[in-house]
């Protein structure tokens, strides 16, 4: 995947590690420890740097015997000095030089694993297609300063475009399907999914071990399932 992606308003930087004392860990901990930013996160709000590190172990790439596991994390910064002559909503190459930026959020992609929510076939790929198509899950999180400005839509579209350009990254798979799980009460994220070309496949009625989400413990919830093919 591309190490840096520019859009007219944003700079997306590929994060491959987040060590103690690094700016990457500082960015992510600022985000993870923000109550409003983590409101819809099933991982909850980070109460310590150790909490953030634990979550990042599940997000960041690892070479420790994981086979065909694909993980992509982009840190999103708002470009404070807008690039002149850019076309809105089109991802730009990284040859723009250094710009003054401010961290506002993350976009993550991750292939499904044992911890991923198992969905019925009618809400995801048919079994026959799943054998030859890699399914990844997209998620995002923004600080409140980045809300309501279209940054989530802009950044996710840019990441999707990068996924299409990086065909060799997904080897041995030639087909790529992306899914997203959005709480039915999270109307803002549902709008983002629609604006990024995701199709609502249906609603999954989840029940299980209680999780703390949006200010309350939940053992049941209605989850909107979205999906689209990025490579066919």
N, C-alpha and C positions, 0 to 999 in steps of 0.2 A: 504494500500500500504506500501511497505517496507520503513522504515525511511532512510536507507542508501543503496546505490547500488554502488559496485565497478566494474569497467571494468579494463583492463590492464593499461589504461592511464588516467582514469577519476574517480572522486568520485561524485556521485549524491546524494544530500541531499534533503529530502522531506521538503518543506516549507509550514507550516500551518498558519503562521502569520508573519507579517513584521511591527513591531512597531517602533515608533520614537526612534532613538538611537541604534536600533538593527543592527547586521551585515547583517541580511537578507535584510533590507530596504536599507542599504548602497550598497550592491551588486546590487540589482535590479535598484536602481536609477543610479548607474554608467552605467548600461546597457541601461536603458531607455533614459538617457540624452545624449548618444553617437549618433552623427548624422549618422555615417555609420551603426551602429548596428540597428538603428530604420528606416533605409532607406525604407524598404518594410513594415513597420508597419502602419496599417490604424489608429492606435491610435496616431501616430505622435511622434515626439521627445518631451520628458519631459523637460519643461523649469524651473520647480521647483520641490521640494520634494512633494508638494501638487499634482502636476500632476501625479507623480508616484503613490502616495497613491490612487488617484482616479482610475487609471487603475487597481491597485492590488485589489481593491474592487470587480472587475469583475472576477478576476482570482483565488483568494484565497478562500478556503472553508468558508462557512457561515452556521450557524444553524438557521437563522432567517426566518422560514416559507417558505423555498424553496422547500419542498417536496423532490422528487427524483432528486436532483441536484447533479452532481458529478463533482468535481474540483480537479485536481492534479497539483502541481507545483514542479518541481525538479530544484534546483540550481546545475549547473554543474561546477565543479572545475577540473582543470588539476592537476594531481598528479606529483609533481616535482621530487619526488624520486620514480622511477618506481618499481612496485612490481616484485620481482624475481619469475620465474617459472610460470607466468601467461600465459594463452593461449589467443592469440589475438582475440578480438571481442566476447568473452564469458563473460557474466556478472558474477562477483565473489561475494561470500558472504561477509558480512561486518566485518569479524573477522581478519582484517589485521592491527589493531592498528592505531595510529595516523600517518599521513603522511603529509609532507609539501605540500600545495596546493595553487593554484591561481585561483580565480573566472574567468570564461570565458563565461558563458551563462546560459540560461534557456530552459527547455522543459516544455510545459504545455499541459494538457488535460482538456477538458471541455465538459460536455453534452450539447446538443443543448437547447437553450432557445428562448425567444421572440426576442432577438437581433441577433440571428444566421441567416445567409443567407439561405433563403428558396430556395431549388433547385428542378428542375423538376424531376419526378420519374426516368427518364432514366439515370440520373446522380447520383442517390443515391439508397437507398433500396426501393423495392416495398412497397406499403402501407401495404399489408398483413404481410410482414416480419417486418416492422417497429413497429408493435404492440407488438411483443415479443422480439425485439432486441434493446438494448441500443446503440444509436449512440453517439460517442464522437468525438471531433475535436482536432487534434494535431497541435501544433504550436511550433516554437522555435525561439530563438534569440541569437546571439553570438557577442561578442566583436571582432573587427578586428584581435586581436592577436590569435583568435581561428579559423580563416578562413583557408580554403584550406588544412586542416590536417586530415580530416575525423572525426573530433570530433562530428559533428552533426549526422552523420550516426551512429557512435558508441553509442552515448547517446540515440538516439531514439530507436535503436534496444534493448538496455538494458531496457528502459522503457516499451517497448512492451512485452518483456519477463516477466517483473514484473507484468504487467497487467494479463498475463495468469496465473501466480502463485497465484494471489490475487482474486480468483474466488468469495470468500465471500464478497469482497469489493463492488461488482457490484450487490449484492442482491437488489431486487428480480429478476433481470435479469440473465439469464444463457447464453445469447448470447451477444456478444460485437462486434460492427463494428466501425472502426475508419476511419474518413475522413480527408482530408486536402485540403485547397484551396491555390493555388499558382499562383501568377501573371504570365501570359504567357511570360512576359519580364524577369522574374527571372529564368534564366537558371540554376544557381547553386542550387537553392532549388528544381527545378524539378529533377536534378540528385540525390539529397539526397532522394527524395521520391522513385525513382526507386531503389536505393540501400537498402532501408528499406522494400522492398517488396510490396510497394503500387502500385496499378493498376490505370492507367490513365483512368477514365471513360468518359472523354470528356472535352469540353471547354464550359464554360458558359459565354454568353455575358451579362455583367452587365451594368446597367445604373441606375442612382439615384442621390441623393444629393452629391454634390461635396466633395471629400476627397483629402487631400494633401498627395501625395504618390510619392516617388522617385524624389523629387524636383519639383513637379508640381501639380496643381489642376486638378483632373479628375472627369468627370461626366459619363464616359463610360470606360469600360475596359474588357479585355478578361482574364478569370480566368480558370486555369487548375484544374479540380476536380479529386482528387485521393481517393482511398478507399481500404480497405481490412478487412476481418473478423479476429478478434483476438481470439474470443471464438465462437464455433459453436455447 
